[in-house]
Amino acid sequence: MQDRIGIIRKEPTRVPKIKQTKTPAEVYNLAYKFADRSGIRPNMDGLFNDAGTLAATDGEALIIIPNAGTNLKDQTLYKVGKDGVLQESKASGFPQYKNVIPQDSYRDWE
């Protein structure tokens, strides 16, 4: 898509419809939709647990779910397997996702 001065812009990422979840497996499957599963960036292919907060991103869209990973190993990336079962990933180096959030916005959930 081109804007008024001829610069080609990428269309925004379409965010999947979000429904209310009832089980941890549903939460994991929902968040995993935001992960980059292209194979190009393995460090973003999964759910990252940061002190009980799960984060997933494809580099354009980011989802953060507070208190969803309280029973998981801290600072670890997980892939979602069949039936929402988490499997620890060998990849490391998940992006510093908090740097893209204004400081005042995440005070409530940190």
Legacy VTK file of the C-alpha trace (Angstrom):
# vtk DataFile Version 3.0
C-alpha trace
ASCII
DATASET POLYDATA
POINTS 110 float
0.000 0.000 0.000
1.354 3.452 -0.891
0.710 6.598 1.063
0.290 10.111 -0.384
3.971 10.651 -1.109
4.584 7.239 -2.678
6.213 5.459 0.251
5.221 1.818 0.441
3.897 0.901 3.864
3.223 -2.518 5.299
-0.339 -3.262 6.319
-0.838 -3.586 10.083
-0.913 -7.066 11.588
-4.378 -8.494 11.968
-5.036 -9.397 15.580
-6.983 -12.641 16.048
-10.370 -12.456 17.720
-9.989 -13.045 21.430
-12.552 -15.020 23.404
-12.743 -15.585 27.128
-10.561 -18.494 28.200
-11.413 -21.058 30.814
-8.322 -23.254 31.126
-4.552 -22.652 31.115
-4.306 -24.595 27.829
-6.695 -22.103 26.196
-4.593 -19.203 27.504
-1.412 -20.780 26.100
-3.012 -21.484 22.717
-4.361 -17.935 22.509
-1.010 -16.344 23.348
0.841 -18.673 20.975
-1.092 -17.159 18.061
1.049 -14.033 18.581
4.380 -15.910 18.427
6.619 -15.884 15.348
6.385 -19.404 13.962
8.083 -18.633 10.647
11.279 -20.413 11.696
13.374 -17.325 10.952
13.479 -16.092 14.564
13.469 -19.131 16.895
13.944 -16.895 19.949
10.417 -15.527 19.327
8.746 -18.876 18.571
6.929 -19.444 21.823
5.722 -18.006 25.087
8.276 -16.288 27.286
7.781 -16.492 31.043
9.044 -13.407 32.843
8.370 -13.714 36.586
4.898 -15.170 35.996
4.031 -12.888 33.086
3.711 -14.611 29.710
4.716 -12.660 26.619
4.589 -13.567 22.941
5.404 -11.527 19.850
5.971 -11.895 16.143
7.914 -8.637 15.992
4.816 -6.586 15.155
2.098 -7.605 17.606
2.735 -8.272 21.288
0.565 -9.967 23.880
1.319 -9.859 27.595
-0.665 -11.965 30.054
0.086 -11.224 33.722
0.033 -14.066 36.270
-0.391 -16.760 33.598
3.003 -18.367 34.093
3.372 -18.374 37.852
4.003 -22.140 37.964
6.548 -22.076 35.107
10.328 -21.734 35.115
11.335 -18.052 35.052
13.117 -16.479 32.032
12.273 -19.471 29.844
10.753 -19.786 26.372
8.031 -22.406 25.888
6.473 -23.853 22.761
2.841 -24.922 22.881
2.348 -28.549 21.927
-0.781 -30.576 21.364
-3.690 -29.901 23.697
-1.978 -26.774 25.069
0.866 -28.640 26.758
3.963 -26.463 27.156
7.364 -27.739 26.098
10.525 -25.919 27.108
12.357 -24.495 24.091
16.126 -24.553 23.637
16.102 -21.089 22.038
17.138 -18.092 24.123
17.296 -14.334 23.736
13.631 -13.316 23.786
13.403 -9.565 22.995
13.221 -7.024 25.805
9.474 -6.532 25.334
9.092 -4.059 28.212
11.142 -1.498 26.271
8.280 -0.929 23.812
5.716 -0.203 26.539
5.502 3.292 28.037
6.638 3.230 31.673
3.297 4.374 33.092
1.378 1.598 31.287
2.808 -1.480 32.975
2.930 -0.250 36.554
-0.254 -2.148 37.442
0.891 -5.599 36.409
4.552 -5.572 37.372
LINES 1 111
110 0 1 2 3 4 5 6 7 8 9 10 11 12 13 14 15 16 17 18 19 20 21 22 23 24 25 26 27 28 29 30 31 32 33 34 35 36 37 38 39 40 41 42 43 44 45 46 47 48 49 50 51 52 53 54 55 56 57 58 59 60 61 62 63 64 65 66 67 68 69 70 71 72 73 74 75 76 77 78 79 80 81 82 83 84 85 86 87 88 89 90 91 92 93 94 95 96 97 98 99 100 101 102 103 104 105 106 107 108 109
